[in-house]
Amino acid sequence: MNASTLGSILKHGAAALTLAGMAAASAAPAYWSPSWMASTQPIWGGDFVLPNGLPFQFNQQTIRQVVRLSIGGAKLRVVISNEGGTAPLYIGAARVARHGEGSAIVDGTDRALRFGGHAEVTVPPGARLVSDPVDLPLPALGEVAVSLYLPKPSQPAGFHFDARETAYVAGGELTGAARLPAAASQWNTRVYVSGLVVETPTPPTTVVALGDSITDGNGSTPGANTRWPDALAERLAPRGVGVLNAGISGGRLMKDGMGRAGLERAGRDAFAQPGVRAVIVLLGTNDIGWPGGPFAPQEPAMRAEDLIQGFRQLIAMARAHNVRIVAGTVTPNERALEGTPLEGHHSPEKEKVRQAVNRWIRESGAFDAVVDFDALLRDPARPTRLKAAMDSGDHLHPGDAGYKAMAAAIDLDALLGNDPK
């Protein structure tokens, strides 16, 4: 499988896979549908206000990472990313299985991953590769464990900061192990594994959640799949609609944050996804909250009109791709990260900007639909704060109950364009 074929797969989805001869040969057509993704981020240095949570390198080690699908399928492909890497990534072995508990896999479901028929593969710096299809029938909302063996010194790449899931790292080639040793180290970041694609009997229909840490699920219970895109996936699974979480903690719309600016990465993370029907955008809290605080102390304050212009650009991109775009209002954040070195997200001046942006989101009619997360989550007695029952405790991120309520508030017909009006 050459690089141009792989690039075509990632860019054009199901059609490219069929043209490349990678769909299963059968009387009924088969399609490749995205079921899970993790947006990749540049790795920041030690001078940033937060540590990146990564080791210096992996060497002669196995990494096992767990992901939950949104839709199921008869076969599976895994996307490996060396984005952000400055050297080739050599993978000595890779396997996939149904996930059990902790680092364990389900007996009898372990399968080898191959790339162009080869068990070993080298991923060029900055590139993604897609595995060959694996015969492993998987249900909607099923959990998958992907294990990679790195026999040579390998810098972390294809990095995602807040996994909300444990990655296990152990010495030696243990990709087929039923469970990794108890002494395996544990990490809360993702590396290298950036997407899962499943074979489906119908063409893909995909919803992408484009956001920041509130979409990434910060404040939710680790390992419990209680982010709001997870709960939305549970609602849409019976319809066969895939939900991709393109949230990045510290993400912003207008400028790079702990990831590329939303206006830059939307093309790859959202509009290039096979079968994308709709994008739900929940961005702005870091555009407003970061300037003048510990994350961006030298930046000037964000103006409401500038952020609104950024949303207009995102809407124009959606229109150009014939994709529906739904906006979530920016959520309350008074007392955000209070008592920590990171406080400074909220001020009366920043609150005025948030209110102005939310007013425009609600009243402009610029989006195909609006989900008023602000009204849903705010404390009626103090609307600038999160409701206590919805708050994770840091006064910025909702907890599990808040995320569940956010997903329940989304009108599925308005989201997918099935509104009879």
C-alpha positions as CSV (number, residue, x, y, z in Angstrom):
1,M,0.0,0.0,0.0
2,N,1.7,3.2,-1.1
3,A,1.5,6.6,0.6
4,S,-0.7,8.2,-2.1
5,T,-3.3,5.4,-1.6
6,L,-3.3,5.9,2.1
7,G,-3.6,9.7,1.7
8,S,-6.6,9.1,-0.6
9,I,-8.2,6.9,2.1
10,L,-7.9,9.5,4.8
11,K,-9.1,12.3,2.5
12,H,-11.9,10.7,0.6
13,G,-13.1,7.9,2.9
14,A,-15.4,5.2,1.7
15,A,-15.2,6.0,-2.0
16,A,-11.4,5.9,-2.0
17,L,-11.3,2.6,-0.1
18,T,-13.6,1.0,-2.7
19,L,-11.5,2.3,-5.5
20,A,-8.4,1.1,-3.9
21,G,-9.9,-2.4,-3.7
22,M,-10.0,-2.5,0.0
23,A,-13.7,-3.2,0.6
24,A,-14.7,-6.8,1.2
25,A,-15.6,-8.7,-1.9
26,S,-19.3,-9.6,-1.5
27,A,-22.6,-9.3,-3.3
28,A,-23.7,-6.5,-1.1
29,P,-21.6,-3.3,-1.1
30,A,-19.6,-2.5,2.0
31,Y,-18.4,0.9,3.2
32,W,-15.8,2.3,5.6
33,S,-17.2,4.5,8.3
34,P,-15.3,6.5,10.9
35,S,-16.2,5.4,14.4
36,W,-13.7,7.0,16.8
37,M,-11.0,9.6,16.6
38,A,-8.6,11.6,18.8
39,S,-7.5,15.0,17.5
40,T,-3.7,15.3,17.5
41,Q,-1.9,18.2,19.2
42,P,1.6,19.6,18.9
43,I,3.7,18.7,21.9
44,W,4.6,21.7,24.0
45,G,7.8,22.3,26.0
46,G,8.5,22.6,29.6
47,D,8.0,26.3,29.7
48,F,4.2,26.0,29.3
49,V,2.0,26.4,32.3
50,L,0.9,22.7,32.2
51,P,3.2,19.6,31.8
52,N,2.4,17.5,28.8
53,G,2.3,14.2,30.7
54,L,4.5,12.3,28.3
55,P,7.7,10.3,28.8
56,F,10.8,11.4,26.9
57,Q,10.7,8.3,24.7
58,F,9.4,4.8,24.4
59,N,12.0,2.0,23.7
60,Q,11.5,-1.8,23.6
61,Q,8.1,-1.3,25.1
62,T,4.5,-2.2,24.4
63,I,1.8,0.5,24.7
64,R,-1.9,-0.7,25.1
65,Q,-4.6,2.0,24.6
66,V,-8.3,1.6,25.0
67,V,-11.0,3.4,22.9
68,R,-14.8,3.1,22.7
69,L,-16.4,3.0,19.2
70,S,-19.5,4.9,18.4
71,I,-20.8,2.6,15.7
72,G,-20.0,-1.0,15.1
73,G,-19.0,-3.0,12.1
74,A,-17.9,-6.3,10.6
75,K,-14.3,-5.3,10.1
76,L,-11.9,-2.7,11.6
77,R,-9.0,-0.5,10.5
78,V,-6.7,1.4,12.8
79,V,-5.2,4.8,11.9
80,I,-1.6,5.3,13.3
81,S,-0.3,8.9,13.5
82,N,3.2,10.2,13.6
83,E,2.0,13.8,13.4
84,G,4.3,16.0,15.4
85,G,7.1,13.5,15.1
86,T,10.4,14.6,13.7
87,A,11.8,11.1,13.1
88,P,10.3,8.0,11.5
89,L,8.2,5.9,13.8
90,Y,9.1,2.2,13.6
91,I,6.4,-0.2,14.9
92,G,7.6,-3.8,15.4
93,A,4.2,-5.3,16.0
94,A,0.6,-4.2,16.4
95,R,-2.5,-6.0,17.6
96,V,-6.1,-5.2,18.3
97,A,-8.7,-6.9,20.5
98,R,-11.9,-6.4,22.3
99,H,-11.2,-4.7,25.6
100,G,-11.9,-6.5,28.9
101,E,-11.0,-4.6,32.2
102,G,-8.0,-2.6,32.9
103,S,-5.2,-3.7,30.6
104,A,-6.9,-7.0,29.8
105,I,-8.3,-8.1,26.5
106,V,-11.2,-10.5,25.8
107,D,-10.1,-14.0,25.1
108,G,-10.3,-15.2,21.5
109,T,-10.6,-11.7,20.0
110,D,-6.9,-10.8,19.6
111,R,-6.0,-10.1,16.0
112,A,-2.7,-9.0,14.4
113,L,-2.6,-5.6,12.6
114,R,-0.9,-5.5,9.2
115,F,0.1,-2.6,6.9
116,G,0.2,-3.5,3.3
117,G,0.5,-7.1,4.4
118,H,3.4,-6.4,6.7
119,A,3.5,-6.9,10.4
120,E,6.2,-4.2,10.8
121,V,5.8,-0.7,9.5
122,T,7.6,2.6,9.5
123,V,5.5,5.8,9.6
124,P,7.2,8.9,8.1
125,P,7.5,12.0,10.2
126,G,4.2,13.9,10.1
127,A,2.3,11.1,8.4
128,R,-0.7,8.9,9.2
129,L,-1.0,5.2,8.0
130,V,-4.1,3.1,7.9
131,S,-3.9,-0.6,8.7
132,D,-5.2,-3.4,6.5
133,P,-8.8,-4.6,7.4
134,V,-9.1,-6.9,10.4
135,D,-11.9,-9.5,10.7
136,L,-13.2,-8.5,14.1
137,P,-17.0,-7.9,14.3
138,L,-17.6,-5.2,16.8
139,P,-20.9,-3.8,18.3
140,A,-21.8,-0.2,18.6
141,L,-20.3,1.3,21.7
142,G,-17.9,-1.6,22.0
143,E,-14.4,-1.0,23.6
144,V,-11.3,-1.9,21.7
145,A,-7.7,-2.3,22.9
146,V,-4.9,-1.4,20.5
147,S,-1.4,-2.6,21.4
148,L,1.8,-1.3,19.7
149,Y,5.4,-2.6,20.2
150,L,8.1,0.0,19.8
151,P,11.5,-1.9,19.6
152,K,13.5,1.3,18.9
153,P,13.7,4.6,20.7
154,S,10.6,6.5,19.7
155,Q,9.6,10.0,20.6
156,P,5.9,10.5,21.5
157,A,3.8,11.7,18.6
158,G,0.3,11.7,17.4
159,F,-0.3,13.1,20.8
160,H,-3.6,13.8,22.6
161,F,-3.3,15.4,26.0
162,D,-6.5,14.4,27.9
163,A,-7.4,10.9,27.1
164,R,-9.8,10.3,30.0
165,E,-8.6,6.8,29.7
166,T,-5.5,4.9,30.9
167,A,-2.7,3.8,28.6
168,Y,-0.6,1.0,29.8
169,V,3.2,0.7,29.0
170,A,5.3,-2.4,29.7
171,G,8.7,-3.6,28.7
172,G,9.1,-6.1,25.9
173,E,6.9,-7.4,23.1
174,L,3.6,-8.0,24.8
175,T,1.1,-7.0,22.1
176,G,-0.7,-10.4,22.3
177,A,-0.6,-10.6,26.1
178,A,-4.0,-11.4,27.8
179,R,-3.1,-8.7,30.4
180,L,-0.1,-6.5,30.8
181,P,2.0,-7.0,34.0
182,A,0.8,-5.3,37.1
183,A,4.0,-3.3,37.1
184,A,3.1,-1.6,33.8
185,S,3.3,2.1,34.0
186,Q,0.1,4.1,33.3
187,W,-0.4,7.3,31.4
188,N,-3.4,9.5,30.8
189,T,-2.4,10.7,27.4
190,R,-2.8,9.2,23.9
191,V,0.0,8.6,21.4
192,Y,0.1,7.2,17.9
193,V,-3.5,5.8,17.7
194,S,-5.7,8.5,16.2
195,G,-8.6,6.8,14.6
196,L,-10.7,3.7,14.1
197,V,-12.7,2.9,11.0
198,V,-15.3,0.1,10.7
199,E,-16.9,-1.7,7.8
200,T,-20.6,-1.0,7.5
201,P,-23.4,-2.1,5.1
202,T,-24.5,1.5,4.4
203,P,-22.5,4.7,3.6
204,P,-21.2,6.6,6.6
205,T,-23.2,9.3,8.4
206,T,-21.0,11.2,10.8
207,V,-21.4,13.9,13.4
208,V,-18.2,15.7,14.6
209,A,-18.0,17.5,17.9
210,L,-15.5,20.3,17.5
211,G,-14.5,21.9,20.8
212,D,-12.2,22.5,23.7
213,S,-11.8,20.7,27.1
214,I,-15.5,20.7,27.7
215,T,-15.9,18.6,24.6
216,D,-12.8,16.6,25.4
217,G,-14.5,15.7,28.6
218,N,-12.3,17.3,31.3
219,G,-14.1,16.8,34.6
220,S,-15.7,13.6,33.6
221,T,-14.9,10.2,35.3
222,P,-11.8,8.7,33.6
223,G,-12.6,5.4,31.9
224,A,-16.3,5.8,32.2
225,N,-17.0,7.3,28.7
226,T,-19.2,10.1,30.2
227,R,-18.2,13.0,28.0
228,W,-21.1,14.7,26.2
229,P,-20.0,13.3,22.8
230,D,-20.1,9.8,24.4
231,A,-23.6,10.3,25.6
232,L,-24.6,11.7,22.1
233,A,-23.1,8.6,20.5
234,E,-25.3,6.5,22.7
235,R,-28.4,8.4,21.4
236,L,-27.3,8.2,17.8
237,A,-26.0,4.5,17.7
238,P,-29.5,3.1,16.9
239,R,-29.5,5.3,13.8
240,G,-26.1,4.1,12.7
241,V,-24.6,7.6,13.0
242,G,-21.0,7.8,14.1
243,V,-19.9,10.5,16.5
244,L,-16.3,11.7,16.5
245,N,-14.9,13.7,19.4
246,A,-12.7,16.5,18.0
247,G,-12.3,18.2,21.3
248,I,-8.9,19.4,22.5
249,S,-8.3,20.6,26.0
250,G,-7.1,24.2,25.8
251,G,-8.5,24.5,22.3
252,R,-9.4,27.9,20.9
253,L,-11.2,29.0,17.7
254,M,-9.0,32.0,16.7
255,K,-5.5,31.1,17.8
256,D,-3.4,28.0,18.6
257,G,-3.8,26.9,22.2
258,M,-2.9,23.4,23.5
259,G,-3.6,22.5,19.9
260,R,-4.1,24.2,16.5
261,A,-6.7,26.9,16.2
262,G,-10.2,25.6,15.5
263,L,-10.3,27.5,12.2
264,E,-7.2,25.7,11.1
265,R,-7.9,22.2,12.2
266,A,-11.6,22.2,11.3
267,G,-10.8,21.2,7.7
268,R,-9.0,18.1,8.7
269,D,-10.7,17.1,12.0
270,A,-14.3,17.9,10.9
271,F,-15.0,18.6,7.3
272,A,-12.7,16.0,5.8
273,Q,-14.3,13.1,7.8
274,P,-16.1,10.6,5.6
275,G,-19.9,11.0,5.6
276,V,-19.8,14.1,7.8
277,R,-23.4,15.3,8.1
278,A,-23.1,17.9,10.9
279,V,-20.6,19.6,13.1
280,I,-21.4,20.8,16.6
281,V,-19.0,23.6,17.6
282,L,-18.4,24.5,21.2
283,L,-15.5,26.9,21.3
284,G,-14.8,30.3,22.7
285,T,-14.3,29.9,26.4
286,N,-10.5,29.8,26.0
287,D,-10.5,32.6,23.4
288,I,-12.1,34.8,26.0
289,G,-10.6,33.3,29.2
290,W,-6.9,32.8,28.3
291,P,-5.8,36.4,27.5
292,G,-4.2,38.1,30.5
293,G,-4.2,34.9,32.6
294,P,-1.6,32.2,33.2
295,F,-2.2,30.5,29.8
296,A,-1.6,33.7,27.7
297,P,-0.4,36.5,30.0
298,Q,0.7,38.8,27.2
299,E,-2.2,38.5,24.9
300,P,-4.7,41.4,24.6
301,A,-8.3,40.8,25.5
302,M,-10.6,39.0,23.0
303,R,-13.3,41.2,21.5
304,A,-16.7,39.8,20.9
305,E,-16.8,41.1,17.4
306,D,-13.5,39.3,16.5
307,L,-14.8,36.0,17.9
308,I,-18.0,36.4,16.1
309,Q,-16.1,36.9,12.8
310,G,-14.3,33.7,13.5
311,F,-17.6,31.9,13.9
312,R,-18.7,33.4,10.6
313,Q,-15.6,32.0,8.9
314,L,-16.3,28.5,10.4
315,I,-19.9,28.7,9.1
316,A,-18.6,29.6,5.6
317,M,-16.4,26.6,5.7
318,A,-19.4,24.4,6.6
319,R,-21.5,25.8,3.8
320,A,-18.7,25.2,1.3
321,H,-18.7,21.5,2.4
322,N,-22.5,21.2,2.5
323,V,-22.3,20.3,6.2
324,R,-24.8,21.4,8.8
325,I,-23.3,23.4,11.6
326,V,-24.8,23.6,15.1
327,A,-23.4,26.0,17.8
328,G,-23.3,25.5,21.5
329,T,-23.4,28.7,23.6
330,V,-20.3,29.4,25.8
331,T,-20.9,28.0,29.3
332,P,-20.6,29.9,32.6
333,N,-17.3,30.0,34.3
334,E,-17.3,32.4,37.3
335,R,-14.8,31.1,39.9
336,A,-13.1,28.9,37.3
337,L,-10.1,27.1,38.6
338,E,-10.3,29.2,41.8
339,G,-7.5,28.7,44.3
340,T,-5.2,27.1,41.7
341,P,-2.2,28.5,39.8
342,L,-4.5,28.5,36.7
343,E,-7.2,30.9,37.9
344,G,-7.8,34.0,35.8
345,H,-10.2,32.6,33.3
346,H,-13.1,34.8,34.5
347,S,-13.5,38.5,35.1
348,P,-16.4,41.0,34.8
349,E,-14.9,42.2,31.5
350,K,-14.6,38.7,30.1
351,E,-18.1,37.9,31.2
352,K,-19.4,40.8,29.1
353,V,-17.7,39.3,26.0
354,R,-19.2,35.9,26.8
355,Q,-22.6,37.3,27.1
356,A,-22.3,39.3,23.8
357,V,-21.1,36.2,21.9
358,N,-23.9,34.1,23.3
359,R,-26.4,36.7,22.4
360,W,-25.2,36.6,18.8
361,I,-25.2,32.8,18.7
362,R,-28.8,32.6,19.9
363,E,-30.2,35.5,17.9
364,S,-28.3,35.8,14.7
365,G,-29.8,32.8,12.9
366,A,-26.3,32.2,11.4
367,F,-26.1,28.6,12.4
368,D,-28.4,25.7,11.3
369,A,-29.3,25.2,15.0
370,V,-28.3,26.3,18.4
371,V,-27.9,24.3,21.6
372,D,-28.1,26.6,24.6
373,F,-25.6,24.9,26.9
374,D,-25.3,28.2,28.9
375,A,-29.0,28.2,29.8
376,L,-28.9,24.5,30.5
377,L,-25.9,24.6,32.9
378,R,-26.1,27.9,34.6
379,D,-27.2,28.5,38.2
380,P,-30.6,30.3,38.1
381,A,-29.6,32.2,41.3
382,R,-26.2,33.2,39.8
383,P,-26.2,32.8,36.0
384,T,-22.5,33.5,35.7
385,R,-21.8,30.3,37.5
386,L,-22.3,26.6,36.8
387,K,-25.2,24.9,38.6
388,A,-23.7,23.0,41.5
389,A,-25.3,19.7,40.3
390,M,-23.7,20.1,36.9
391,D,-20.3,21.3,38.1
392,S,-17.2,18.9,38.2
393,G,-15.9,21.0,41.1
394,D,-13.5,23.3,39.3
395,H,-16.3,25.7,38.2
396,L,-15.2,25.5,34.6
397,H,-16.0,22.0,33.4
398,P,-19.3,20.1,33.9
399,G,-19.2,16.7,35.7
400,D,-20.8,13.5,34.5
401,A,-24.3,14.8,35.2
402,G,-23.7,18.0,33.3
403,Y,-22.3,16.2,30.3
404,K,-25.2,13.8,30.2
405,A,-27.6,16.8,30.2
406,M,-25.7,18.5,27.4
407,A,-26.1,15.5,25.1
408,A,-29.8,15.1,26.0
409,A,-30.4,18.7,25.1
410,I,-29.4,18.2,21.4
411,D,-32.3,18.0,19.0
412,L,-31.3,15.0,16.8
413,D,-33.6,16.0,13.9
414,A,-32.3,19.5,13.9
415,L,-28.8,18.2,14.1
416,L,-29.1,15.8,11.2
417,G,-31.4,18.0,9.0
418,N,-34.5,15.9,9.5
419,D,-36.5,18.7,11.1
420,P,-39.9,18.6,9.3
421,K,-40.0,22.4,9.3
